[in-house]
Amino acid sequence: MGYPAVAFLAQFRAAPNLLTMVRLFTIPFIVIEILDGNFGVAFSLFILAGISDGFDGLLARWLDQKTTLGLYLDPIADKLLLSTLFLVLTHVGIIPRYVTVLVFSRDFGILLIATLLFATHTLRDFRPSFFGKLNTLVQIVALLTILGERAFSSHQFALLNTVLVRSIAFLAPLSAAQYAWIVIQRIHAAEDPPRRSPPKENVLPADGLSALPTAGGGGSSESVDRVAS
């Protein structure tokens, strides 16, 4: 009975999963540096976390170490990192509160729906939508420019930061709506069985007689062609 548990724990030793856990361990240190006003260190740690995010996927393919643990741990680490940074940057007054509320509401709603569908065996495959991917990309770029602006005391990205933050406020509910629409369509598709077209009847050629046996034709005759249903 202990073998499945041992096999699951052994997945923690896979190199990609170790990198993902390193990314998780950097989160509290990024928070501490932001609260202390050390945006240079926070920016560097965020860059390091981003590099580990890209590198763990490459390692999983190169070393053929794709695991069930990594399938769930990697997106959890990404979402936890982004959500925590939005929360702490709102706390220090850099990101508006309404943006963080929209981001958390969207993530909580999607998590709740996915959990219910998974628990009821309705759906097991939850693929990210186009606007969901775009929303995540804009969040990452916004956090990079916000931390970079504070780290290097530059105001060149002030306008860009404003545009990115407002884009997040727009994309968060839009991506949630698209995700809900996709889920509804997939549920309907799963409930409705595929309709089979009725089989076609055998049809004689247009002249009606060319396919019939010919008299005195050497004993062999052509049979009527059947049309595949």
Buried (B, 14 or more C-beta within 10 A) or exposed (E): EEEEEEEEEEBBEBBBBEBBBBBBEBBEEBBBBBEEEBBBBBBBBBEBBBEBBEBBBEBBEEEEBEBEBBEEBBBEBBBEBBBBBBBBBBBEEBBBEEBBBBBBEBBEBBEEBBEEBEEEEEBEEBEBBEBBEBBBEBBBBBBBBBBBBBBEEEEEBEEBBEBBBEBBBBBBBBBBEBBBEBBEEBEEEEEEEEEEEEEEEEEEEEEEEEBBEEEEEEEEEEEEEEEEE
